[in-house]
C-alpha cells in the first residue's frame, strides 16, 4: 500500500513538473538545469550556514 501511495505522489509531482517547466526548458535547457540544481542546493546550504558555497553556486547559476 505504501509503495502504491508513493508511486501516485511521484507521478503527480513529475506531471506537474513536466507541464509547469516545459516552456522554460525549451527556451534554454542549459540555464534550466542550472536553476533546477542550483536553487534547492543553495537554499539548503543557506539554512545550514554554508554561505561560502551558497555564493559560489549563485555565481555559477548566473554565468
C-alpha positions in Angstrom: 0.0 0.0 0.0 2.8 2.4 0.8 4.5 1.7 -2.5 1.3 2.5 -4.3 0.8 5.8 -2.5 4.4 6.8 -3.1 4.1 6.0 -6.8 1.0 8.1 -7.1 2.6 11.0 -5.4 5.7 10.7 -7.5 3.6 10.6 -10.7 1.7 13.7 -9.7 4.9 15.6 -8.9 6.5 14.6 -12.2 3.5 15.6 -14.2 3.3 19.0 -12.5 7.0 19.5 -13.1 6.8 18.4 -16.7 3.9 20.7 -17.7 5.0 23.6 -15.5 8.5 23.9 -16.7 8.3 22.5 -20.3 8.5 26.0 -21.9 11.4 27.1 -19.7 13.3 24.0 -20.7 12.6 24.6 -24.4 13.8 28.2 -24.2 17.2 27.4 -22.6 18.0 23.9 -21.4 21.4 24.8 -20.0 20.1 27.6 -17.8 17.1 25.5 -16.8 19.3 22.7 -15.4 21.5 25.2 -13.5 18.4 26.7 -12.0 16.8 23.3 -11.0 20.1 22.1 -9.5 21.3 25.4 -8.0 18.1 26.7 -6.3 17.5 23.8 -3.9 21.2 23.3 -3.1 21.6 27.0 -2.4 18.6 27.1 -0.2 19.7 24.1 1.9 23.2 25.5 2.2 21.9 28.9 3.3 19.8 27.2 6.0 22.8 25.3 7.4 25.2 28.3 7.3 27.2 27.4 4.2 27.4 31.0 3.0 30.7 30.5 1.1 29.3 27.6 -1.0 26.0 29.4 -1.4 27.7 32.4 -3.0 29.7 30.1 -5.3 26.5 28.4 -6.5 24.8 31.7 -7.1 27.8 32.8 -9.3 27.7 29.5 -11.1 24.0 29.9 -12.0 24.4 33.5 -13.2 27.1 32.6 -15.7 
